[in-house]
Amino acid sequence: MSFDILRQLFERQFSTPATEVQSLQGELGGSGRKIVRLAGDGHHAIGILYDVREENVAFLDFSRHFRRHGLPVPEIYGEDLAHGAYLEEDLGDTTLFEFLAENREAENIASPVIDAYRKVVAILPRFQVEAGETLNYKLAYPRASFDRQSIAWDLNYFKYYFLRLAGIAFNEQALENDFRRLTRFLLTADRDYFLYRDFQSRNIMLRAGEPWFLDYQGGRKGALQYDIASLLYDAKADLPPALRGRLLEHYLDTLGAFIDLDREAFLHHYYAYVYARIMQALGAYGFRGFYERKPLFLQSVPYALKNVRWLLENVDLPIALPALMAAFRAMMESERLQSPHTMDGSDLLVRVFSFSFPRGGAPADDSGNGGGFVFDARSLPNPGREERFKALTGNDSPVIEYLDQQESVHGFLAHAFALVDASVQNYRSRGFRNLMVCFGCTGGQHRSVYLANHLAEHLRAAGIHVALRHLELEKMAR
């Protein structure tokens, strides 16, 4: 995508050419959008290039809707959806997060920062209730509401990209049972409001001391609790618990002017939404940090763990989630997760996949290296042909026992181990950081899962970092 279209939009808006184009996409950029500041003859604007049309449409429509309600969001100067481009008002350079970081000493936060947070939480109900009542949710992307599917995506993101990649042991079926129980509980909250989705300190700008709001294009209909949880448990902001409590009270006081608020009912669901948001954030940190090898994202992990520790020590949820709580406690005990320096991924990461040949084929290597191994397991005995195994997977004991008894399976694994071990040794000696290994079969459910699990276990026993994913099983869990 070229910046020329943004220059054209700028000249059309201000009747003068843009003489400066400055990229604003830093190392923490994770959305895929290209963001630039354009300036010329005293005028300036922010230009966006992004090729997901549905998300662009949502942002543009939501922005105009919020401005009609008098909310402080950027004015849209122009757009060219055919080229994935739009031009918006420049809100300056100071985020709420930066203002907080520059005006605190440990847990002592300067009063102007607290005042800014109070303004932010007082405006939030206007988005959620006032403007949310008439928003066109048909344009929300990727879902019109924070529903069962949305929650499942977030929880699986946490499981596969954080717990798995951080090496946290868990019982998969027990964890899935807890996920279903948590999801059912979350969905019992009143969900008839606008859910901003990413309501956190880096998406709020301060201009002349007043807050302005960005990045609501992922918004959808949902519960009130989610957004205030996002702000108050924003990991790296590291707000002191006492301040979080005061800001929550201020939010509820303000919210009470918009709806007939039952505080007890709100708080009954609140901390479950706090956990849900923290898990979504940890999944994002794991994906960007562990999987994509962007170590700056891992700097937020110790702060998120600090929030989890506080919750474990101070909050009793209305529902029992024993497997999930056990995973959280294991996170607290993980030496690797306590410091970004032990998580920087400087060693080799072997990404191991199971997949189905007919249902999508081998995954592409998005590390930028290309190559790796693709092993075809369709020559091996297939448990899926037997009725007793059809509803099971390669994670289940009956299938594992069946394949353990097949001599051809052991021979296959021995050859695969030898090939992969040789590459791992060579890659580590040369300082390479990524190797992909894929096992495919017909359904992606039995043989490939079994083989991928065994290779992952083999490599981890040798101290190799492994990212394990079962692509067909992930689809089945949605």
N, C-alpha and C positions, 0 to 999 in steps of 0.2 A: 504494500500500500504506500502510495506516495504522499508527501506533504503538500504537493501542488494543489490538491483539492481544498486543503485547509487554507492555503494562501488565497485561493479564489473566494472562499467563504468570508475570509477576513476583509478582503478588498470590497466585496459586495456590501458588507455591513458598515464599514467605516469610510468608504470611498477613498482609501489610501492603501498602498501596498504594505505588506508586512516585511519590514527590513531585518527583523531578527526572529529566529526560530530556535527556541531553547528546549531541549528534551528535559522532562521532569520525571522520567521513569528511572527510579533508583534501583538499588540492589534488592529492595524488598518488594518490587513489583511482581505480583503473582497472577494478575488477572488476564494477561495477554493483551491488554489495551496499550496502545502507544499514546502517550500524553505529552503535549508540548505547549509551551507558552509562545504566543506570537505577539509581536509588538511593532508599531510603526506610527510615526507622527503623533506621539503622545497617547495612542490607543493601545490597549492590550487585551488579550483574550486567551482562553484555554481551548486548544484543539484536541479532539479525540479521534483516533482511528481504531476501529474494532470491527471484525468481520462477522460477529454474531448479530444478525439483524433483529431477532426477537428481543435481545437484551437492549439494544439501542432504542428500539421502539418503546420499550417499557420505560427507560430512563427519560426519554423526551416527553412522553405523555404524562408520566408522573410529575416531572418538573413543572410543566405548565399547569397541571391540576393543583399542585401545592402552591404555586405562586398566586393562582386565583383565590386561594384561601389565605393569602397574606403571609405565608410561611417563608422563612429566609433560606431559599435555595437559589442556585444560579439561574440567571436569565438565559434562555436559549437564543443565540444570535442567528443561527442558521444550521442547515443540515443537508446532507446528501446521502440518503440511506443506500442508494445504489452502490456507493463507494465506501460505505461503512464509516462515514465522517460526520461530525457535527462540531459546532463552535459554541462555547458557553462563556458566561461571565467569569472573569478572573477574580477569585476571592482572596488572593494574596498567598503568603507563604507560611503562616503560623497555624499549625494544627493545635487542637486542645492538648494532644499528647506532648508536643514540643513545649507548649506554655507550662504544662505541669512539670516536665523534666527540668526546665530552667528555673523553676521557682519552688524548689523543695529541698529540704535537708533531711534525708531519710524519710521518716514518717511525719516530719513537720512540713506541712504544705501551706504556702502563703495564702492569705485570705483572698487576694484577687483570683486565684485559681479556684478556690472553693466557691466564690461568687459565680465564676463562669460555669462550674458544674451545676450549681443551683439553677442558673438560667436554662441550661441544657435540659435538665430533667423536667423543668416546668413547661418547656415547649413540646416535649415528647407526646403528651396526651393530645395535643392539637393534630399531630400527624396521625396518631392511632385512632382517635375517635372522630374528631371534627372533619378532617380531610378524608379519613379512611372510610367514612360512611358512604361517600359518593364516588370513590375511586373506581376506575374500570378494571376490575380484577381479571377480565378476560385477556388483558395484555400482560399479566404477570408471567414471569419466566424464571425457572422452568416449570413451576407449578403455580396454580391459582391460589392454593392455600398450603399452610404448614400442616399437612395431613400425614396419614400413616406412611405413605411413600416417601415424603420429604424426611420424616424422622428416620426411616430405615436407611436412607442414603447416608445421613449424618452418622448414625451409629456404626454402620459398616465401614465408613471412612475412618472412624476412630479405631475400629478393630483391626482392619487390614493395614492401615498406613501408620498407626501409632503403636498399638500393642504389639503387633507382629514384628514391626521393624525395630522396635526398642527392645525386643527379646523378652517381653513380659509373658510368663506362662499363664494359661487360662484353660478352663474346660469349655470347649467351644459350644457344646449343646447347652450346658448350664448357663453360659453367657447369653446365648440366643434366647433362652427362656426368660432371663431377666430383661433383655431388650424388649421382648414382647410385652412383659408386665409393665415396664416403664412406659412404653408407647401407649398402651391402653390407658394408663393413668394420665399422661399428658393430654390425651385427647378428650378427657372429661372436663377440662377447663373450658370456659367460655372463649370461643375462637372467632368472634365476629368483628375483629378489629384489624387495622393495618399493622402488619408486622414488618418493620423496617429491615430486619434480617442482619445487617452488619452495623449496628448502632454502637460504634466504639470511637475512642478518642482520636484515632488517625483519620476518621472520616468526618470530623467536625472542625471547621476553620473558625478562627477568631479574627474579626475585622473591626477595628475601633472598639475592641472589648466585647463585641456582640457575636454570638455563635451563628454560623451558617453551616448548612448541612449538604453532604455529598453521598454518593454511592448507595442509593436506595433502589437501584435497578433490580436487585434480587428480592424486593419486597413482595409480600403476598398477604392473604388474609390469615390471621392467626391469633394467638393469645397475647394478652397485654404483658404477661410476665417476661416474655423472651427478651424484649429489647432493653428493659431496665437491667435485667441480668447481664446482658451483653456489655453494657456500659460499666456497671459497677464491678464486674469480675473480668474486665479487660486485663489480660495477664500482665503485660509489661507496664501498664499504668500503676499496678501494685498499690491500689488504694488501701489505706488502713481500714480494718474492720469497723471501727467506730464511725469513720466518715461514711463508709458504705451504708451503715445503719441510718445516719442522719439524712443522707441523700434519698434513701428509699422512703423514709417518712415524708420528706418534702415532695417527692413524686406522688405518693398516695394522697397527700393533702391536695395537691393540684388536680389529680385525676378525679377526686371526689366532686369537683365542680363541673365535670363533664358527664359523669354517669352516677347512678345510684350504687355506690361502691360498698361491697361487703368485704371489709379488710380481712376478716378471718378466712373467707373463701379464697381471696387472692393469695394469701400467705400459705394456704393449704397446698397450693400447686407451685409456689414460687421457687423453692429450692430444687425441686425436680427439674424445672426449667434452667436453673443455674447449672446443674450437672449436665443437662443436655447441651447447653451452649459451650461449656468447657470442653466437652467431648468433641464437639464440632471443631472448635479451635485447635485442639490437640491433633485431630486428624489432618487439619490443614498444615500445622507445623511439621507433622511427620511426612506428609506428601512432599512439601517443598524442601524440607531439610534432609530427612533420611533418604527419600526416594530420588528427588531431583538434585540432591547434593548442593543445596543453597544454605550454608551453615548459619547465615544471619537469622533464618527463621527459628533455628533451634535455641537462640538466645531467650526466647519467650517461654521455653518449656519449664525451667526452674520456677518461674513466677506462677505459671499455671499450677504446678505441683504445690506451691505454697497455698494457693486458693483451695485446692483439693484437700490438703492437710487440715486447713481451718474447717472446711465442711465436715470432714470425718470426725473432728473433735467437738464440733458445736451443733451439728444438725442431725436430727432423726427424721428420716423421710417417713411419710405415711404408709409406704409399701416396703416390703422386704426385697432386697436385691443382693443376695449373698454372693453370687459369683462376681458381679460387677464391683461390689465393695472389696472383695478379695483382690481383684485386679488393681484397684486403686491403692490398696495397702502394699501390694507388690511393687507398684510404681514408687511409693514412698521409700521403699527399701533398696531400690536400684541405685547402685553407686554411679552407674553410667549416666543416669538421668539428672544427677544433681548439678552438673556443670556443663555448659555448652562446649567446653574444651574436650570433654570426653565423648562428645557426640558429633564431632565435626566431620566424620565420615572420610577421614584421610586415607583409610585402608580400602581394600577392594570390597565392593558390594556385588554379590552374586544374586541376581533376580531370577527366581525359579517360578515357572508358570505351569499349570495344567490347563488343557484346552480341548475343544472338540474340533476335529478337522472339518466336518460338514457344517458346523454352526459358527462360522466366523474364521476358522483357521488360526494359525499361529499369530500371536500378537506382534505388532511392529516394535522394534527396538527404538524407544524414544530417548535414549541416553545420548544419541548423536554418534555412537560408534558403529552401529550396524553389526551384523554377524551374530556370533554365538552359536548355540547348539539347538537343533530341533530333532527330538527323538520320536519316532513313529512306533507307538506301542500296539498297533492294531494286529500285529502278528502273534501277540500273547493271548493266552486263554482269557475269554471275556466273561466275567461274572454277570454282566448285564443280560446275558441270554437265559439265565436261570431265574425263575419267578421269585424265588426266595431272596434274591439280591436286588431286584429291580428298584425297590424304594430306598435302597441303601446307597452309600457312597464309599469311596476309598478311605474315608475317615472312620468307618464303622468296623468294629471288631470282626463280625462274620466275614466281611469282604477281605479284610487284612489276613485273617487266618486262611482263607481260601487261596489267596495269591501267595502267601508264605509257603504253601505246600507245592507250588509249581516250580519245577527245576528250571524251566525256561525263563521264568521271571528273575531268578537269582543270577542266571548267566547274563541276561540283559542288563541288570543293574551293575554287575561287575564290570562290564565293558563301558557302560556310561560313566561309572565312577572313575575308571582309569583315564578316560578321555578328558573329563572335567577336571580331575585332579592335576593333570599335566598342564592344562591351560591356566588353572588357578596359580600354580607355582610360577609359571612363566609370567603371568600378568602381574603378580605381586612383585616379582624381581624387577619388573620394568616400570613400576609405579602406576599401572593402569588402575582405574577406579570402578569400572563397570564390566560385568560379564552377564549375559543372558542365557538361560538354559530352559528349554520348553519341552514338555512331554505331552504328546497328543494321542488321543484315541478316538473312537467313534462318537461316544456321547460326552466325553470330558467329565465323566462322573465316577468311574471305578479305577481302571488301570492307570490312567494318567495322574489321578490324584494320589494313588498309592505310591507311584514312582517318584513324583515330585516331593512328597512327604519324606521318603527315604533319602533322597539326595539332600534335602534341606537338613535333615537330622545328621547325615554324614558330614556335611560341611561345617555345621555348627559345632560338632564334636571336635573339629580341627581348629576351632577359633575363628572361622570365617563368618563375616557378616552376611546374612541371607535375608532377602525379601521374598516371601512365599505368597503366591496368589493362585487361587483356583477359579478360573474365569467362569466356567459354567456353574459352579456352585454359587458364586456371587450372583449370577443371574437368577438362579433358583430361589435365593434368599430375598429377592426384591418383592 
